[in-house]
């Protein structure tokens, strides 16, 4: 059983509220636009981290984070990328791979809009945690927390960190 903290679009910002939630997880997953290597390093000191780079991430982050990660967590096939689209309108560069071998969980960031969607056609749970940072058009900073226990995904919680401009 693994407790996961899923975040995205920190854009170089991390605060004690994010870290407090990270401490309670078994793993941290970051869906890109980390912003600075300092954010990655701070999270990595708290718990094991799986992260992908996003479109704003520079060379330092791209040397430690791939564009895509696909791995098993418990018995769930997980794919994390930054720009992935939404069911059924996945990005063209990923759509063929998703159709050929769909993961159980498909995670992306980029939009700054929190979404949890089940793609019935491909049997994919699509997750976008919104944006945990202060940059962007989102109004509320958000993350997701959930548990993967064997074949089960459970205890999904939306974490609201307050308005975008608020430091907590």
N, C-alpha and C positions, 0 to 999 in steps of 0.2 A: 504494500500500500504506500502510495506517494502523495503527499500534499504539494500542490503546485501553485506558485504565484506567477501569474501571467501579466506582463505589462508590455507597453510599446510606447514609442514616440515620447521619450523623456527629453529629447533635444538638449542634452547637456545639463539637465536639472535633476537633482535628487535631494530629497529632504528626509528628516527623521521619520515622517509618517510612512514613506515608502519602505524605509529600512526596518521599521517596527513590524510591518506586515511580512517582509522578507524573512525576518528571524523566525517566524512561525511556520514557514514552509520547509519542505524537504529539498525542493529545487526551485530555482527561479528561471523562468523562460522569458526572454525579451525578443519581441517581434520587430526589431529594427528602429532606426532613427534614434540610436543611443545618444549620439551627439558628441560625447567626449570619452576618451579612454578612461578618464577618472571615474565616470559613472559606472562603466563596466567593472573597473577594478574594485570600487567600493562594494558593488553587489557581489562580486566574486569572493570577497573576503567574508561575506555573511553566510552564503550557502553556495553549493554548486550551481553554475549558471550555464544555460544553453541559450545562445543568442545568434541572431543573424544581423547582417548590416542592412541599413536602409539607404534611401537615396541621398540623404544629407550627410551620411557618415563618411569620414575621410580615411586616409590611408592607414592610420594607426589601428582603427577599429577593423578595417577590412583585412588586416594581417592576422587578427585573432578570431574573427567571426566570418563564417561563410555567407554566401547569398541565400542558400537554402540549407536547412537541416532536416534530415529524415531519419528517424530512430524509433526504437521500441521503448515504451515506458509501460512497465508491467506487461500486459498482453495487448497493448494498443499501439498501432502504427501511427506515428505522429509526424506531420510535416509542418515546418515553420518557414515562412518567407515574409518579406516585408510587403511587397505589392502582389496581391493574389486575386483580387476581385471578390465577387460574391456569387453564391449559387443563383442561377445557373450561369452567370456571366463571369466566369473565371478569366484571368488574363490569358491571352492567346498563347504566350510562351509556356504556360503550365497546363493548359486545358487537355492536351493530348496525353500527357503523363497521368493526369488525374483520371481521365477516362480509362486508360489502360490498366492502371493499378491504383485505385483510390485508397488513400489512407483512412483510418478511422477518424482521425482528428486533423483538420486543416486549419492552421493559424496564420493570420496575417495582421498587419497593422496598417499604417499609412493614412487611412481615411480620418483618423481621430474620432471615429464614431463607433461606440461599443455595440457589438452585435453578436448574438448567439443564434445561429440558424442551423436547422437540421436539413440537409439536402437529401430528400427522400429518394431521388433518382439514383444517386451514387452512394447512399448510406454513409455520408460524411457529416460529422459534427463540425461546423465552421465556427471559429471563434475569432473575434477581434476585440481586444481589451479596451479599445478607445485610446486615449492619450493620458499618460501619467505626468507629463511635463507641463510647462507653463506657456510654451510657444504654440501658436496655431489658432484656429477659429473655434475650437471646442469651448464650451462654457464650464463644464465640470471635469476635473481630472479623475480618471477612472482606471481600474485594474480589475482582473478576475482572479478568484481563488477557487480551486476545486481539488477533488481527490480522485486519483485513478487507483482502483483496487481490482487487480486482475483484469477482467473484461468490463468492469463497471466504471462509469464516470459518475461521480456523485458529489453532493454537497457544494454545488456551484453557487458562489456568492459574487455579487457585484460589490466592489469596494469603491466608494466615492471619497475622494480626497479633498473635496471642497472646490470652490470656484477656481478657475484657471489662474487668476492673479493672486490667489491667497497662499500665503506661506503658513504651513502648520507645523 
